[in-house]
């Protein structure tokens, strides 16, 4: 529902403007030429080089966003300002590249000045353009129709709807290319190691475990005092019990010590050994498993545990705590 300008509250204005931009994106989807879309995806997927995104003003900002999206989803891309390109940045561009030129009018002077130099380098051009009769549209190898009826706002001046449509179209193109290339979640995570998804798909037990001199171990013959001493020194909440060859025999946690001391007579403590205190054949995990898998092992069980011995075959190589995993944001 539309309202006269004088009656529009700020809230109603914002809602109406959002709806108008959403409608423009829907109209864009209905107007796209299938052959041009297929051609654009094919040009990017078959390119041996990168995508060079070009735009001036607000379109330049959209070019930067699209280039960033493509780079993060498995397609190398860079945004270059056409003016900078004419003053040396053309050195970034080779015949192996594909140009993605963005202009609502299709007549942006700085962009048009660059076209002959792209042609000289035999760089194909994908155009996201709002004027299908423009110079840029005529020069394009693949034409993505970003025509709009009007910009958002009562003045119909500021680049708003046109940039929204160009951005949505560029993002859709990036996603189509990503799928065509067979990029999966693991590939995506590889470029996003700091994100939660990246951590879940790349961070391994070996990256978080306490190993080497930090791996708390005792022998099966160790006294309960020695066990408590190692527990206190390492402060990891558990110790691994290993034989003379380093094979894991069991695990003793802080809780195990408290429970045993409570039920054993004081006169018997002198003879209490690690072997008698330990939980034999504990649940373990290998160092190369994903950290998120270790978290799942510790949490998804009738009685949750907070530490896991890390093994290589039968060898004790470390200890990982649920605290170590959660602290890294998994």
SULKABEL-V176063 format. One record per backbone hydrogen bond with DSSP energy under -0.5 kcal/mol. CO is the residue of the C=O (numbers start at 1). NH is the residue of the N-H. E is the energy in kcal/mol with one decimal. If there is no record, write none. Layout:
co:CO nh:NH e:E
co:CO nh:NH e:E
//
This chain:
co:4 nh:7 e:-1.6
co:4 nh:8 e:-0.8
co:5 nh:8 e:-0.9
co:9 nh:13 e:-2.4
co:10 nh:14 e:-2.4
co:11 nh:15 e:-2.4
co:12 nh:16 e:-2.5
co:13 nh:17 e:-2.6
co:14 nh:18 e:-2.5
co:15 nh:19 e:-2.4
co:16 nh:20 e:-2.0
co:17 nh:21 e:-2.0
co:18 nh:22 e:-2.5
co:19 nh:23 e:-2.2
co:20 nh:24 e:-1.7
co:21 nh:25 e:-1.9
co:22 nh:26 e:-1.9
co:23 nh:27 e:-2.5
co:24 nh:28 e:-2.1
co:25 nh:29 e:-2.0
co:26 nh:30 e:-1.6
co:27 nh:31 e:-1.2
co:28 nh:31 e:-0.6
co:28 nh:32 e:-1.0
co:32 nh:34 e:-0.6
co:33 nh:37 e:-2.2
co:34 nh:38 e:-2.6
co:35 nh:39 e:-2.3
co:36 nh:40 e:-2.5
co:37 nh:41 e:-2.4
co:38 nh:42 e:-2.4
co:39 nh:43 e:-2.5
co:40 nh:44 e:-1.9
co:41 nh:45 e:-2.7
co:42 nh:46 e:-2.2
co:43 nh:47 e:-0.8
co:50 nh:52 e:-0.5
co:50 nh:98 e:-2.4
co:51 nh:53 e:-0.7
co:51 nh:78 e:-2.5
co:52 nh:100 e:-2.9
co:53 nh:80 e:-2.5
co:54 nh:102 e:-2.5
co:56 nh:59 e:-1.3
co:57 nh:60 e:-0.6
co:57 nh:61 e:-1.3
co:58 nh:62 e:-2.0
co:59 nh:63 e:-2.1
co:60 nh:64 e:-1.8
co:61 nh:65 e:-1.9
co:62 nh:66 e:-2.6
co:63 nh:67 e:-2.5
co:64 nh:68 e:-2.2
co:65 nh:69 e:-2.4
co:66 nh:70 e:-2.6
co:67 nh:71 e:-2.5
co:68 nh:72 e:-2.1
co:69 nh:73 e:-0.8
co:70 nh:73 e:-0.8
co:70 nh:75 e:-2.9
co:71 nh:74 e:-1.1
co:74 nh:76 e:-0.5
co:76 nh:51 e:-2.4
co:78 nh:53 e:-2.6
co:80 nh:55 e:-0.6
co:81 nh:85 e:-2.4
co:82 nh:86 e:-1.8
co:83 nh:87 e:-0.6
co:84 nh:87 e:-0.9
co:84 nh:89 e:-2.4
co:85 nh:88 e:-1.2
co:85 nh:90 e:-1.4
co:88 nh:91 e:-1.7
co:89 nh:92 e:-2.1
co:90 nh:93 e:-1.7
co:94 nh:97 e:-1.8
co:96 nh:49 e:-2.5
co:97 nh:124 e:-0.6
co:98 nh:52 e:-3.3
co:99 nh:101 e:-0.6
co:99 nh:126 e:-3.3
co:100 nh:54 e:-3.0
co:101 nh:128 e:-2.9
co:103 nh:130 e:-1.0
co:104 nh:130 e:-0.7
co:106 nh:136 e:-1.9
co:108 nh:112 e:-2.6
co:109 nh:113 e:-2.3
co:110 nh:114 e:-0.6
co:111 nh:114 e:-0.8
co:111 nh:115 e:-0.8
co:112 nh:115 e:-0.7
co:112 nh:116 e:-0.6
co:114 nh:117 e:-0.6
co:114 nh:118 e:-1.6
co:115 nh:119 e:-2.5
co:116 nh:120 e:-2.1
co:117 nh:121 e:-1.2
co:118 nh:123 e:-2.7
co:119 nh:122 e:-1.5
co:122 nh:124 e:-0.6
co:124 nh:99 e:-2.8
co:125 nh:127 e:-0.5
co:125 nh:141 e:-2.6
co:125 nh:142 e:-1.6
co:126 nh:101 e:-2.6
co:127 nh:129 e:-0.7
co:127 nh:144 e:-3.2
co:128 nh:103 e:-2.3
co:129 nh:146 e:-2.9
co:130 nh:132 e:-0.6
co:131 nh:134 e:-1.6
co:134 nh:138 e:-1.9
co:135 nh:139 e:-1.8
co:136 nh:140 e:-0.9
co:137 nh:140 e:-0.5
co:142 nh:127 e:-2.7
co:142 nh:144 e:-0.6
co:143 nh:145 e:-0.7
co:144 nh:129 e:-1.7
co:144 nh:146 e:-0.6
co:153 nh:156 e:-0.8
co:158 nh:160 e:-0.8
co:160 nh:164 e:-2.3
co:161 nh:165 e:-2.6
co:162 nh:166 e:-2.1
co:163 nh:167 e:-2.6
co:164 nh:168 e:-2.6
co:165 nh:169 e:-2.5
co:166 nh:170 e:-2.5
co:167 nh:171 e:-2.8
co:168 nh:172 e:-2.3
co:169 nh:173 e:-2.2
co:170 nh:174 e:-2.3
co:171 nh:175 e:-2.4
co:172 nh:176 e:-2.3
co:173 nh:177 e:-2.3
co:174 nh:178 e:-2.4
co:175 nh:179 e:-2.2
co:176 nh:180 e:-2.4
co:177 nh:181 e:-2.2
co:178 nh:183 e:-2.3
co:179 nh:182 e:-1.1
co:184 nh:188 e:-2.3
co:185 nh:189 e:-2.6
co:186 nh:190 e:-1.7
co:187 nh:191 e:-0.8
co:188 nh:191 e:-1.0
co:189 nh:192 e:-1.5
co:192 nh:195 e:-1.0
co:195 nh:199 e:-2.7
co:196 nh:200 e:-2.2
co:197 nh:201 e:-1.8
co:198 nh:202 e:-1.3
co:199 nh:203 e:-2.0
co:203 nh:291 e:-2.9
co:203 nh:292 e:-0.5
co:204 nh:207 e:-1.4
co:204 nh:208 e:-0.6
co:205 nh:208 e:-1.5
co:205 nh:209 e:-2.3
co:209 nh:211 e:-0.7
co:210 nh:319 e:-1.4
co:211 nh:214 e:-2.1
co:212 nh:215 e:-1.5
co:214 nh:216 e:-0.8
co:215 nh:217 e:-0.5
co:216 nh:240 e:-3.3
co:218 nh:242 e:-2.5
co:219 nh:222 e:-1.6
co:220 nh:275 e:-2.4
co:222 nh:274 e:-2.3
co:223 nh:227 e:-2.1
co:224 nh:228 e:-2.4
co:225 nh:229 e:-2.2
co:226 nh:230 e:-2.3
co:227 nh:231 e:-2.5
co:228 nh:232 e:-2.4
co:229 nh:233 e:-2.4
co:230 nh:234 e:-2.6
co:231 nh:235 e:-1.8
co:237 nh:254 e:-2.0
co:239 nh:252 e:-2.4
co:240 nh:218 e:-2.2
co:240 nh:242 e:-0.6
co:241 nh:249 e:-3.4
co:241 nh:250 e:-1.5
co:242 nh:220 e:-0.5
co:243 nh:246 e:-1.9
co:246 nh:316 e:-2.8
co:247 nh:243 e:-2.0
co:249 nh:281 e:-1.3
co:250 nh:241 e:-2.9
co:251 nh:279 e:-2.7
co:252 nh:239 e:-2.3
co:253 nh:257 e:-1.9
co:254 nh:258 e:-2.1
co:255 nh:259 e:-2.4
co:256 nh:260 e:-2.5
co:257 nh:261 e:-2.6
co:258 nh:262 e:-1.7
co:259 nh:263 e:-1.4
co:260 nh:264 e:-2.0
co:265 nh:268 e:-1.7
co:265 nh:269 e:-0.8
co:266 nh:269 e:-0.7
co:268 nh:271 e:-1.2
co:269 nh:272 e:-1.5
co:272 nh:224 e:-1.4
co:273 nh:277 e:-1.2
co:274 nh:278 e:-2.2
co:278 nh:280 e:-0.7
co:279 nh:251 e:-1.4
co:283 nh:309 e:-0.8
co:285 nh:311 e:-2.1
co:286 nh:289 e:-1.3
co:287 nh:206 e:-2.4
co:289 nh:205 e:-2.9
co:290 nh:293 e:-0.7
co:290 nh:294 e:-1.4
co:291 nh:295 e:-2.1
co:292 nh:296 e:-1.9
co:293 nh:297 e:-2.4
co:294 nh:298 e:-2.1
co:295 nh:299 e:-2.1
co:296 nh:300 e:-2.5
co:298 nh:305 e:-1.7
co:299 nh:301 e:-2.0
co:302 nh:304 e:-0.5
co:306 nh:322 e:-2.8
co:308 nh:320 e:-2.5
co:309 nh:285 e:-1.7
co:310 nh:317 e:-2.9
co:310 nh:318 e:-1.4
co:311 nh:287 e:-0.7
co:312 nh:314 e:-0.8
co:312 nh:315 e:-1.8
co:314 nh:248 e:-2.9
co:315 nh:312 e:-2.1
co:315 nh:317 e:-0.6
co:317 nh:212 e:-0.5
co:318 nh:310 e:-2.8
co:319 nh:210 e:-3.0
co:320 nh:308 e:-2.6
co:321 nh:325 e:-1.3
co:322 nh:326 e:-2.6
co:323 nh:327 e:-2.2
co:324 nh:328 e:-0.7
co:325 nh:328 e:-0.8
co:325 nh:330 e:-1.3
co:326 nh:329 e:-1.9
//
